[in-house]
Amino acid sequence: MKKLTIQDVQTQQIIDTRLQHDYQSGSIKGAINIPYAKFKKVAPPLLDSQRPLIFILENEDKEVIQLLEQQTNNPSSHQVDGYLLVTEIPAELLVKTETISAHDFLTNETDYILLDVRDQASVTKPAPTKNLVAISLNDLANEYNQLDTKKEIFTLCGSGNSATTAASFLKNKGLKATVIEGGVTAIQKEQEK
């Protein structure tokens, strides 16, 4: 896989492969957060198969690069133009992800949508029911347009990883999305206080 510079970014899809907290601290506007270990499972329904990809990596870890090459090396996969190192992206091009603590979410009085992106068949910890909409991450690309774009969307999953991916996807589609820090686990802990 070829190492690129920021000048190589044109109309490709940018996939930030870092974990949620690193991504949340700053990424290129329009990047979708899909950690490299989950790329093969999570990426297909979220990405445009006609547009090439550029990966954002933390460092030049040869194992990570090799894994991404393996996951994208088949005839039905996306074209990959290469990768950027996050450390070589100018700071002024990085934007932070909006997050909210479980406490602040639970005391929020505004009109919002609580978007649970977990696969509902495997949910063991229920989400709060107020303003709840359940669309799994796998179905989000096909169903996000049913969300009310006038309302703020709070994304929720078990711990915040998938919620970060969902928020990055929604932002890329022009919606306002905020990640609930720590997911439903943090909400349950807050409710137990």
FENCORHU-V470250 format. One record per residue. N is the residue number from 1. RES is the residue in one letter. SS is DSSP state (@ for helix, = for strand, . for the rest). PHI is phi in degrees with one decimal (none if undefined). D_CENTER is the distance of its C-alpha to the mean C-alpha in Angstrom with 2 decimals. Layout:
BEGIN
((N/RES/SS/PHI/D_CENTER) (N/RES/SS/PHI/D_CENTER))
END
This chain:
BEGIN
((1/M/./none/22.72) (2/K/./-83.8/23.73) (3/K/=/-80.2/22.82) (4/L/./-114.8/22.15) (5/T/./-117.7/22.55) (6/I/@/-59.7/20.82) (7/Q/@/-68.5/23.69) (8/D/@/-79.8/22.57) (9/V/./-78.1/19.46) (10/Q/./-123.6/20.61) (11/T/./-115.5/18.86) (12/Q/./-68.4/16.70) (13/Q/=/-83.7/13.04) (14/I/=/-100.2/11.40) (15/I/=/-114.3/9.12) (16/D/=/-88.3/8.55) (17/T/./-90.2/9.58) (18/R/./-77.9/10.13) (19/L/./-69.7/9.58) (20/Q/@/-52.4/7.78) (21/H/@/-68.5/11.01) (22/D/@/-66.5/11.72) (23/Y/@/-60.9/8.61) (24/Q/@/-60.4/9.33) (25/S/./-73.6/12.90) (26/G/./156.3/12.57) (27/S/=/-146.4/11.10) (28/I/=/-65.7/12.53) (29/K/./-56.9/12.24) (30/G/./90.7/10.51) (31/A/./-73.2/8.42) (32/I/=/-103.0/5.25) (33/N/=/-86.8/3.81) (34/I/./-134.1/5.76) (35/P/./-53.5/8.52) (36/Y/@/-55.6/11.81) (37/A/@/-68.9/13.42) (38/K/@/-106.1/11.17) (39/F/@/-55.1/11.11) (40/K/@/-60.0/14.19) (41/K/@/-81.1/13.26) (42/V/@/-90.2/9.73) (43/A/@/-65.5/10.08) (44/P/@/-49.3/13.33) (45/P/@/-75.3/12.73) (46/L/@/-93.5/9.75) (47/L/./-106.5/11.64) (48/D/./-82.2/15.02) (49/S/./-66.9/17.50) (50/Q/./-89.2/19.88) (51/R/./-106.1/18.01) (52/P/./-66.5/18.05) (53/L/=/-111.1/15.28) (54/I/=/-128.3/15.20) (55/F/=/-94.9/13.46) (56/I/=/-102.0/13.07) (57/L/=/-117.8/14.75) (58/E/./-69.1/16.02) (59/N/./-156.0/19.47) (60/E/./-90.6/21.53) (61/D/./-68.8/21.44) (62/K/@/-62.0/23.39) (63/E/@/-67.1/22.15) (64/V/@/-66.2/18.46) (65/I/@/-60.9/19.64) (66/Q/@/-63.3/21.89) (67/L/@/-62.1/19.32) (68/L/@/-63.8/17.08) (69/E/@/-62.8/20.39) (70/Q/@/-64.2/21.40) (71/Q/@/-71.7/18.26) (72/T/./-112.0/18.71) (73/N/./-100.4/22.51) (74/N/./-151.9/23.74) (75/P/./-59.0/25.21) (76/S/./-90.4/22.60) (77/S/./-86.9/19.65) (78/H/./-73.7/18.26) (79/Q/./-72.8/20.31) (80/V/=/-112.5/18.99) (81/D/=/-80.7/20.49) (82/G/=/150.3/19.72) (83/Y/=/-138.4/17.78) (84/L/=/-117.8/17.72) (85/L/=/-90.2/18.19) (86/V/@/-60.1/16.30) (87/T/@/-68.9/19.74) (88/E/@/-102.9/21.27) (89/I/./-91.7/19.11) (90/P/./-55.7/21.18) (91/A/@/-54.9/20.08) (92/E/@/-69.0/20.74) (93/L/@/-93.7/17.97) (94/L/=/-93.2/15.24) (95/V/=/-119.7/13.63) (96/K/./-84.8/12.44) (97/T/./-87.3/9.73) (98/E/./-72.9/11.83) (99/T/=/-131.3/12.34) (100/I/=/-141.7/15.33) (101/S/./-71.6/17.45) (102/A/@/-58.9/18.51) (103/H/@/-59.4/21.97) (104/D/@/-65.0/21.15) (105/F/@/-64.0/19.14) (106/L/@/-65.9/22.13) (107/T/./-99.7/24.58) (108/N/./-69.3/22.84) (109/E/./-105.8/25.43) (110/T/./-76.9/23.69) (111/D/./-85.2/22.96) (112/Y/=/-147.5/19.33) (113/I/=/-116.2/17.26) (114/L/=/-97.7/15.83) (115/L/=/-100.2/13.19) (116/D/=/-90.9/13.26) (117/V/./-100.7/10.81) (118/R/./-76.6/12.93) (119/D/./-70.3/15.51) (120/Q/@/-61.4/18.43) (121/A/@/-68.5/20.98) (122/S/@/-110.9/19.83) (123/V/./-73.3/19.37) (124/T/./-111.0/21.88) (125/K/./-115.0/21.04) (126/P/./-68.7/21.24) (127/A/./-85.2/19.16) (128/P/./-56.9/21.27) (129/T/./-88.9/22.79) (130/K/./-63.2/23.11) (131/N/./57.7/21.27) (132/L/=/-77.7/19.22) (133/V/=/-128.6/17.57) (134/A/=/-107.2/16.27) (135/I/./-135.2/14.18) (136/S/./-64.1/12.73) (137/L/@/-56.2/9.43) (138/N/@/-65.5/12.08) (139/D/@/-100.5/13.77) (140/L/@/-59.0/11.25) (141/A/@/-61.5/12.13) (142/N/@/-88.7/15.73) (143/E/@/-120.8/15.85) (144/Y/@/-60.7/13.68) (145/N/@/-70.3/16.89) (146/Q/@/-84.6/18.76) (147/L/./-78.3/17.04) (148/D/./-72.5/19.38) (149/T/./-72.4/18.18) (150/K/./-84.1/20.75) (151/K/./-100.8/19.21) (152/E/=/-70.7/16.53) (153/I/=/-110.5/13.66) (154/F/=/-105.2/12.72) (155/T/=/-93.1/9.90) (156/L/=/-138.0/11.32) (157/C/./-145.4/11.30) (158/G/./-70.6/13.76) (159/S/./-133.5/12.82) (160/G/./118.8/9.47) (161/N/@/-67.9/7.36) (162/S/@/-66.9/6.24) (163/A/@/-64.1/6.39) (164/T/@/-68.2/4.01) (165/T/@/-60.0/1.39) (166/A/@/-62.5/4.50) (167/A/@/-62.1/5.40) (168/S/@/-66.5/4.23) (169/F/@/-64.4/5.77) (170/L/@/-63.1/8.43) (171/K/@/-61.0/9.26) (172/N/@/-63.2/9.80) (173/K/./-93.4/12.10) (174/G/./93.1/13.89) (175/L/./-97.0/13.14) (176/K/./-92.0/13.10) (177/A/=/-135.9/10.44) (178/T/=/-123.6/10.87) (179/V/=/-87.5/9.44) (180/I/=/-82.2/12.48) (181/E/./-61.3/13.18) (182/G/./80.5/14.25) (183/G/@/61.0/13.49) (184/V/@/-66.0/16.56) (185/T/@/-62.1/18.34) (186/A/@/-67.7/18.61) (187/I/@/-64.7/19.67) (188/Q/@/-64.1/22.36) (189/K/@/-62.5/23.62) (190/E/@/-66.5/23.94) (191/Q/@/-69.0/25.79) (192/E/@/-81.1/28.13) (193/K/./-68.2/29.36))
END
